[in-house]
Structure formats: structure tokens, C-alpha cells
Amino acid sequence: MGTVGTLVALHAVSACVWLGGMVFAHYCLRPAARAFDPPIRLPFMADVLGRFFRFVWGAILLLVISGYGILSVQGFGSFGVHVHLMQASGIVMMLLFAHLWFAPRRRLERAVANKDWPAAARSLDQIRVIVTINMWLGTFTVLIGAGGRWL
């Protein structure tokens, strides 16, 4: 596998980690965790999401490096509008994630540490909204990347 193939594989795996983690958390973990009372559920979710979000930072780093690596190796002028759409969507996703990390995640962890379950639940709900938006943006972005030549 050449340089471009390695970069494309790295890009695809990083996108799978981020998008797949969001799908799992939203459709599997969150509904299953509802069975627990807030003093169990909220610290559990804070811990699980904190671990996952660290993987997201790694995925973001690899997505940026591999994405711009592909562009630089192939030539920045050799791509169509689909690359610009992917890039714009990815930037929005990264900004939303950065907000999630620095605001609602911090509030969730602080509320859990203080055993303030209503505040923790509000923060977790804010995280859910951002993850839902990013999950759909990520799906759009992957679809563009997979078949964007038609744009």
C-alpha cells in the first residue's frame, strides 16, 4: 500500500471510530443505561463518555493529518466540490466536539463529583444533543467521502 493508500485507510478508520462510537453510545449505551438510577447512571455515563471522548481527540488528530496528507500528496487542485463539503462538515463537527469537551463534559464531571444529579442530567442531555447532531453530520460526511464524486 502506497502513501495515499495508507493515508486513506487511516482516514477511514479514524472516521469509523468517531462515527461508530457515536452510533453505539446513542443507540445502544444510552438506552441500556436508562435502567439505572441517576446515582449509578450518571457517573457511569461520565466515565464511559470521558474515555470515548479521548479516542475522539485521537481520531480528530488523525483525520486532520490524513485528510490534509491526502490533499498534499494528490495535489490540492485535483479534488472536486465533495472534498470541500467533507472538509466543511468535518470542521463543524470538530467545533461542536470541542464545545462539548470544554463545556457540557466539564459540567457533567463537576456535577457528578458534587453528586448534583439534576445538573449532571442536564449536562448529559446537552451532550446527547451535540452527539446526535455530530452523528448525522458524520453520516453525511462519510457518504460524501464514499460517493462524493457525483457532486
C-alpha positions in Angstrom: 0.0 0.0 0.0 1.4 3.4 -1.0 1.4 6.6 0.9 -2.1 7.7 -0.4 -3.5 4.2 0.4 -2.1 4.4 3.9 -3.5 7.9 4.4 -6.9 6.9 3.1 -7.0 3.8 5.3 -6.0 5.9 8.4 -8.7 8.4 7.5 -11.4 5.8 7.1 -10.5 4.0 10.3 -10.5 7.3 12.2 -13.9 8.2 10.8 -15.2 4.8 11.8 -14.0 5.2 15.4 -15.7 8.6 15.8 -18.9 7.8 13.9 -19.2 4.2 15.2 -18.7 5.3 18.8 -21.4 7.9 18.5 -23.9 5.4 17.0 -23.0 2.9 19.7 -23.4 5.5 22.5 -26.6 6.9 21.1 -28.5 3.8 20.1 -27.1 1.1 22.5 -25.4 2.5 25.6 -27.8 5.4 26.4 -31.0 3.3 26.2 -29.4 0.5 28.2 -28.1 2.9 30.9 -31.6 4.3 31.5 -32.3 1.2 33.6 -30.1 2.6 36.3 -30.9 5.2 38.9 -29.2 8.6 38.5 -26.5 8.0 41.2 -25.3 4.9 39.2 -26.2 6.0 35.6 -24.7 9.5 35.6 -21.2 8.6 37.0 -21.1 5.6 34.7 -22.0 7.7 31.6 -19.5 10.4 32.6 -16.8 7.7 32.8 -17.7 6.0 29.6 -18.0 9.2 27.6 -14.8 10.6 29.1 -13.0 7.5 27.8 -14.6 7.6 24.4 -14.0 11.4 24.0 -10.3 10.8 24.4 -10.5 8.4 21.4 -12.4 11.1 19.5 -9.5 13.6 20.1 -7.1 11.0 18.6 -9.5 10.4 15.7 -9.7 14.1 15.0 -5.9 14.4 15.0 -5.6 11.5 12.6 -8.4 12.8 10.4 -6.8 16.2 10.0 -3.3 14.7 9.4 -4.5 12.1 7.0 -7.0 14.3 5.2 -4.6 17.1 4.5 -1.9 14.5 3.8 -4.1 13.0 1.0 -4.7 16.5 -0.4 -1.0 17.4 -0.3 0.1 14.1 -1.9 -2.6 14.2 -4.6 -2.4 17.9 -5.2 -4.8 20.4 -3.7 -6.3 21.4 -7.0 -7.2 17.8 -8.1 -10.4 17.4 -6.0 -14.0 18.4 -6.6 -16.6 20.1 -4.5 -17.2 16.9 -2.5 -13.8 17.4 -0.7 -14.8 21.0 0.3 -18.1 19.7 1.6 -16.4 17.0 3.6 -13.9 19.5 4.9 -16.6 22.0 5.9 -18.7 19.3 7.6 -15.7 17.9 9.4 -14.7 21.4 10.7 -18.3 21.9 12.0 -18.1 18.5 13.7 -14.7 19.3 15.3 -16.0 22.7 16.6 -19.1 21.1 18.0 -17.0 18.4 19.7 -14.6 21.0 21.1 -17.6 22.8 22.6 -18.9 19.5 24.0 -15.5 18.7 25.6 -14.9 22.1 27.1 -18.4 22.9 28.3 -21.0 20.2 28.9 -18.5 17.4 29.6 -16.8 19.6 32.2 -20.1 20.5 33.8 -21.1 16.8 33.8 -17.9 15.7 35.5 -18.2 18.6 38.1 -21.9 17.8 38.8 -21.1 14.1 39.2 -18.3 14.9 41.6 -20.7 17.0 43.6 -23.5 14.4 43.4 -25.7 17.1 41.8 -27.8 14.6 39.8 -30.2 17.2 38.2 -27.2 19.3 36.9 -25.5 16.1 35.7 -28.6 15.0 33.8 -28.9 18.4 32.1 -25.2 18.3 31.0 -25.7 14.7 29.8 -28.7 15.8 27.8 -26.6 18.7 26.2 -24.0 16.1 25.3 -26.7 13.9 23.7 -27.9 16.8 21.5 -24.4 17.6 20.3 -23.6 13.9 19.7 -26.8 13.5 17.8 -26.0 16.4 15.5 -22.5 15.2 15.0 -23.7 11.7 14.3 -25.8 12.9 11.4 -23.1 15.3 10.2 -20.7 12.4 10.4 -23.0 10.2 8.4 -23.4 12.9 5.7 -19.6 13.3 5.7 -18.9 9.6 5.2 -21.5 9.4 2.5 -19.8 12.3 0.7 -16.4 10.6 1.1 -17.7 7.3 -0.1 -19.5 8.5 -3.2 -18.8 12.2 -3.4 -17.5 12.1 -7.0 -21.1 12.5 -8.2 -21.3 16.0 -6.7 
